[in-house]
Every structure is written in C-alpha cells, then in structure tokens.
Amino acid sequence: MNSNKTLLCTAVAAAISPAVNASQEQPNILLIVGDDVGFADTQPYGSEVDTPNLVELAEEGVKFTNFHASPTSSVTRSMMLTGANSHEVGLGTFDYAVYPPAIGKPGYEGYLTHKGVTVATLLRDNGYHTYLSGKWHLGHEDGYLPDDRGFESSYGILAGGSNHFNRNMMFPAKNEATALAIQEGRMPGVEPEPIYENGQRVKDKYPGEYSDQGYTEELISMIDNNKDSGKPFFAYLPFTAIHLPLQAPKESFEDKVDYYVENGWDVVRKDRFERMKDMGVIPEDAQISPRNSLSRPWDKLTKEEKAWYGKKMAVAMG
C-alpha cells in the first residue's frame, strides 16, 4: 500500500469522525481493502515503504498476525462480506478458466449467491447507512449487484479491475473485433470498463484521477450526504490498486526506483523477513521459504532487466 493511498485513508477518517454521531452500541464502521496487497507490503507488517499514517492506525488499533485469506480476491471478498465459507455462497472459484471442471457444480457459480447474507444487509436492517465505493466483482447480473446486497449507495466497477487513471478495461474485450485485430497482427482496442452507481451504468465522475483518489472522494461524498441523519454508517472502500494494471502516480514512486534497482527482490525479501521477526509479526525462529522457482536470482539479471523490474517494484510499492 502506498503513501498516497495511506493519506487517502486518513482523509476519510478525518472527514467522518466529527461529522457523524454514532453511539457506543452502533459505531461507525469503515472497511478499507487493498487489492492484491501482500502480507509484508505495508510498513506495520515489515515493508520498507514509509507509510506513517498506517503505522499510527496500527499502533492505535489491533494488528492481526494470525489470519487467513483466499489466494484470489473475489473468493476472499465473498467470505469477508458474509462470514461464510466461499463454497457455501457460490465462490469456490471466480473464473472457470482457472478450473474448467467446476462449471455447473454447486458452490462454483462464480458470483455471490443469496445463500449468504452480507454484513451490509444486516447493518442496513439494523439502522445503518451502507455505502460502497470501488470494486465489487461478486456478480454482474441484476439481483447480484451491490444495491441488491445491502448497499443503499454504491459507485464503482463490477469487474476485477480497470485502468487506474481512465477506467478502461484491463484487457481487450473478448469479441469479434479483438479476434480480428489479433488475426491481422494489430493491437486490439481497449474498451471502457462500465461504471455503476446504485445499479445503473453511469459516466466516470473522476476522469483522469487515480482510482484510489476518485473512489475515496466518492465515499466521502456519500457520507457527507447523510451526515446529519443521526444514523451510524458502514462504509466499504475496496480499492482496485495495486491490482493490474501496474500503475501509480509518478510522484509516488519515482524516488523509490533506485532503491529497488540496487537491491532487487532477493534483498528486499530477506530484509522484510528479518524486519517482520523483529516486529513480532512472525516468530523469531521462523525460516524463510525457498525461492520461488519462477523467479531468477537478482544478480543473474542484466542491467536492462534490473532497470525494468526495479521500476515495476517501485510502481507497485509507490
């Protein structure tokens, strides 16, 4: 998670804390989710990236060191929002390309079925405002959209991700135009990723803004619209970063490129591991895992490869 994102998270907290009264029995709830953020990618868990606001939040709150998540985001989201095993609510997988034999099998519908009740529904039915701004990726059809699953106000994409600056699709659409372009040796065009507000397709409200910024601004707007209602709120902010495509504002990563080019993934990995032990995030006697067979030793890369991958690491951590 990058420093820019951290500031955004703090901006939300600062905007909501004095504006809306919530009783001790019904506190305001803000749930922020980073997409594809690794265990040690944030400073409170051992990252080398300076994120003072996250550190402050971690020091004032509770930091989990024994928790479990699915390897894929939609599967994890289904469990997080319902408290159910993913197979119980249709998300044994989210993509049949990953596991074709699952097609048609119960528990592998590929969307959040109504066999589970979302926390948004439970809180809405108990007097809460419920807001979502960001990524959904738990169903594209009517009856399975955020406004069908307990969110009174929602804004964002239904898909797994989009361009972080213009909300275009991550990949070319699977259609005849794409197939023809590939056959002719041309670069396929990329279509806009549809954006939905309260179940209806709308234009992007934040063109040109980085995704984190736009989704955060929209969530603050939702909260402000009802700040005088006297009701508590549940605000769900599922960012699309740092999910593909690998993009970040230049000012957030350009000062980090040299560090990653010089050190590479081997040193970064070892340093994080030792830092996590010093912080008590993992046991002192923990042993670092073997190298991933798909990655090469950093010192075996060419100068050009180090420059390329070092920049990619900086962007991811930017």
KAGI-V328378 format. One record per backbone hydrogen bond with DSSP energy under -1.0 kcal/mol. NH is the residue of the N-H (numbers start at 1). CO is the residue of the C=O. Records with the same first field share a line. If there is no record, write none. Layout:
NH->CO ; CO
This chain:
6->2
7->3
8->4
9->5
10->6
11->7
12->8
13->9
14->10
15->11
16->12
17->13
20->16
29->233
31->235
33->237
35->241
41->38
45->42
46->43
47->42
55->51
56->52
57->53
58->54
59->55
60->56
61->57
76->72
77->73
78->74
79->75
80->76
81->77
83->79
88->85
91->86
92->107
98->95
102->99
103->100
105->102
108->105
110->90
112->138
113->89
119->81
122->118
123->119
124->120
125->121
127->124
128->123
129->232
131->234
132->153
133->236
134->155
135->238
136->157
144->141
148->145
149->146
151->146
153->130
155->132
156->196
163->168
167->163
169->191
175->173
179->175
180->176
181->177
182->178
183->179
184->180
185->182
186->181
193->167
196->156
197->200
198->154
200->197
202->195
208->165
209->206
211->164
214->210
215->211
216->212
217->213
218->214
219->215
220->216
221->217
222->218
223->219
224->220
225->221
226->223
227->224
229->226
234->129
235->29
236->131
237->31
239->33 ; 237
243->240
247->245
252->249
253->250
254->250
256->253
260->256
261->257
262->258
263->259
264->260
267->263
268->264
269->265
270->266
271->267
272->268
273->269
274->270
275->271
276->272
277->273
278->274
279->275
281->276
282->276
286->283
295->292
300->297
301->298
306->302
307->303
308->304
309->305
310->306
311->307
312->308
313->309
314->310
315->311
316->312
317->313
